Amino acid sequence: MFVTFEGIEGTGKTTQIGLLAEDLTRQGKRVAITREPGGSRIGRELRRILLSLETKDLCDRAELFLYLADRAQHVAEVVRPALADGMTVLCDRFTDSTVAYQGHGRGLSPDLLRQLNDTATGGLAPDLTIVLDIDPEIGLRRALSRNLETGAQVSEGRFEAESLAFHARVRQGYLALAAADPGRIRVVAADAAPREVFASVRAACQEAAARHG
Ligand code: TMP
């Protein structure tokens, strides 16, 4: 199964992915955890360019194509081989991030983005996508304090520096994507304690696994 996690900054994706990986491993499944941008060797170089505050001058279209390049490399080198090997792949962000951030956030055409995503992935779509949903004010506060703790504010702070209005558009983008594709995308409220949030994540995953067979 291929499961992706989405949401604005500070929703706790990393924590939920860790909890789900533990749970699946306990059930005897082999799990691969990966992420975009930066899930491949080349992708890690692209991630540095994409998230640094020092590349504020990156224009919207150049940003888009770097995310797509990261995705094409990641799918070919990491995701498809892991799925072919029978692993459950848990991926922190995927195609929906591009529609939400570059589409709803930056204003690029969502239809164009869907086509380009398809080219980048060769048509690979997740079996389940969990959108962790939170008020952007709470999410950004969490993300900024995490960045201060880890010292990531200069190396990975480009999106956290965007306005609250930008993140509100991204959040609405995710909710619109979920409304249009309720079979694949589940929205989970992310403002509760991590264990409570995980109960919903786990239920969505079990339901998708039963569907997947
Ligand atoms: P994160 O991995 O720490 O969540 O940060 C990745 C950032 O990149 C996040 O702010 C969202 C952004 N992003 C896009 O704008 N478009 C994309 O396609 C992807 C994968 C991420």
Residues whose N, C-alpha, C, O or C-beta is under 5 A from the ligand:
A	BS01	TMP	E36 P37 Y67 R93 F94 S97 T98 Y101 Q102 F159
